């Protein structure tokens, strides 16, 4: 169940010197520059789009281009005097039945996420992002046990959410760090992960999951903050960059669109 981690890793462009990411801001007219910055840094902020749901679809087409394979339904998130949202990668496995026909609304391997600021908070709510490739690579020397766990232990990625309607009853087994068949590295971060049923390593896995949470929460205060203005669209490589935000006062609303490209799993 827990064979050795991959011994071969394809080369990746990790231009940032540390784990914190400060996305460049690019006008919507410079789609080519936005694509390059997304490839280089794992995140970019698009400016100048209309504050509408259609803008997310247009932005997805701009930054993904002819590699775009699937878009999933928009999600609107409004929070009032919200607490912090910890670092995470968007990931879910949700299929619904509409008129007897199954429709996928979320995919475990969505590799791009776009977040548009509809209404910024009156105070607080600044965003932060982390280069998970750099974070995980550093663990090889700073915390080898956690590094080995992330690469070598199977977990039920959404086991903590098993009671949600629409979520498959069958466990979704995976590791926090894996590679797609096209050679892309995926570094997952979800609070839905649990040990597999009757896994003999259950206690070890629970311990390592708790240690991962502690490590992630511990690095958040040191990450650079950036503010996404009304209408701006934050685009993230969901395989590489984890994102979160600070707590805020007042109302804050965002639209979220996830997508799969030709390089997805």
N, C-alpha and C positions, 0 to 999 in steps of 0.2 A: 504493500500500500504506500510505502514511503521510500521509493528508490532514490538513488543519488540525483542531485540536481544536474541540470544540463552542463556539460563540460565545454560546450561551444556556444559562444554568443556572437551574433552578427554585430558588426560595427554600428554604432549609433552616434548621432551628432548631439553631444551634450556640451554646448558652447558655454553655458553658465558655469561660473567657477564654484558656486556654492549651491545649496539646495533651494534657497529662496528665489522666486521668480517675480520680476517686475515687468509685466507685459508692455510692449511698445504700443503706442496709439497710432492708428493708421486710418486716414480717410477712406471711405468706401470706394472712392474712385481708383485707389491703388491696390487692386485685388492681387496683382502679382507680388507686390511687396508684402502684403498680408500673408500670402501662402508661404513665402520664404521665411518670414519671421516665425510663423507657426511651426514650420519644420525645424528651425534653428533653436527656438526657445521653448516650444511646447505650449505657448499661449500668446495671444494678441488681442488687443481691443480695437474694434472697428467703430469709427465715429461717422456721424453724418447720415445714418439711416433714419427713416421715419420710425416713430414710436408706435409700431403696429405689429401684429402677429406675422403679417406677410414679410416683414423685414428679416425675420429669422430665416425664412426659406430662401430669400434672395442671398443673404449672407452665407448660408450653407453652400449654395451653388457657386458663389464667388470663391470661397476659400478651398473647397474640395474639388470643384470643377468636374471634369468627366470621370473622376474616380468615385463620384457619389453613387451609392447603390441603394440605400434605404433611408427614409426619414420616418421618425415616429411622432405620434401626436404631441402637440403643444401641451405644456403644463404651466399653469399659473400659480405662483406661490405668493401669498400675502401674509405678512407677520406684523403683529402689533406689539410694540415694546418687546421685541424678540431677544432671546438669549443668543449666545454665540453658536455658530455652526462649525463643528470641527472639520479638520481636513478629511476629505473623502474623494473617491472617484465615483461617478455616476454608474450604476450597474443594477440591473433588475431583470427578472425573467417573468414577464406578464403577458398572458394570452387570454383573450376574452371571447365569448361566443356571442355573435350578433346574428340573429335570424338563422341559427344553425350552422353558421360559417365561422371558423376560428379566425381571429384577427390578432396579430401580434402588436401590442402596444409598447412593450419595452423589450430590449434584447440584452442578454448578459455580455455580449461582445461589442456593444456600441463603442466606437472609438473616437467620436467627436461629440463635444457638448457645447452648445451655444446658449448663453444667458444674457438676455436683454433687460436692462434696468428700466422698468416702467415708471416707478415712483421711488426716488431715493429716500432714505430715512431722514428725519429732521436732524438727528444727531447720531453718530456712530454708524455701524453697518459697513465699515470699510472691508474690502476683500483682501485675501492673501492666498498665495499659491506656492506649491513646493514641487521641485523637480524630484519626483519619486525615484527616478533612475539613480540620481546622485545620492539620495538618502539611503537607498538600499545598498548601493555599492560601498558606501562608507561603513555600513554595518559589518562588512567582511573583516575589518580590523578593529572596530570599536565594540562590536557585539556579535561574535561569530555564531553563538547559539541561536540568536534571533535571525541572523542571516540564513543559517541552515534551515530553520523552521520555515521561513517564507518561501524558500526554494524547494524544499523537500517534503512538506507535509500536506496531505490532502485534508480539506475541510468541506463542510456543507456551507456553501457560500451564502445561502439565504435561510438557513435553518431557524434563525431567531424570528423569522417572519412567516413561519409555516401556517399560521392561522389566518393570514390575509386571503380573502377571496380572489381567485384568479391565479394565484401563485401555484405552480405545479406541486402536487403532493410528493413527487419523486425528488429526492435530494439532488441538488446541482453540485457535483463534486468538482473541485478544482484546487489550485494552489494560488497563493498570493502573487507569485512570480511565475509566469509561463511564457511560452513563445507561440505565436500563431504559425500556421503552415507557410505564410509568406515571410516569416523571419522576424516579425515585429515582437518586441518584448512587451508584455502586459504586466503592470504592477497594480494589483487590486487593493482597494481600501474600502471596506464596507463594515458597518456595525451589525450586519446580519450573520456573520460567520460563526459557526459552532462546530464542535467535533462531530464526526460521523457517528451514527448510532452504533453503540457497542464497540467503538474504536478502542483497542487496548491501550492506546496512548492518550486517552481522553484527558487525564489530569495534566499531562505535559502540554497538550494543545491548549487547554484552558489557560494554563499559566503563561504560555507564549502569546496568546491573544491579548491577555491583560498587559503583558510587557510591551506589546506593540502599541496598544492604546496609550500607555504611559509615555512611550518614546515620542509618539506623534503629538500628544498634547503638550509634552515638554518643549518641543521645538517651535510650536506655534507662536509664542510671544516674540521670538527673535526674527520672524519673517517680515520682510518689507510689506507695508500696507499700500494699497492703491484704491482710489475711489472711482467707481463706474458711474458716470453721469447719466441723467435721463436720456434714454434713447440709445446709449452706447451698448455695444454687444461684445461680451467677453467670449472668446473662442478658445477652447482648450483641447489639447491632445489628451483624451481621456485615458489612454494607456500609459501616459508618462507623467501627467501633472495632476496632483491632488489639489483641491481648492476648498476654501472655507470663508467665513466672514465673522467679524466681531458682532457683539450684541449691539442693539440700537434702541433708541426711543422713537415713538411715533410709528407711523405706518410705513412699511416698505414692501414693494411689489416687484417681482421679476417674472419674466417669461422664460421657459426653458425648452430647448429643442435638442434632442439627441439624434445621432445619425451613425450610419455605417458606411465606410469607404471600401474600396476594392482591397485595401490592405488589412481589413478586419479579419478576425478569426473565422 
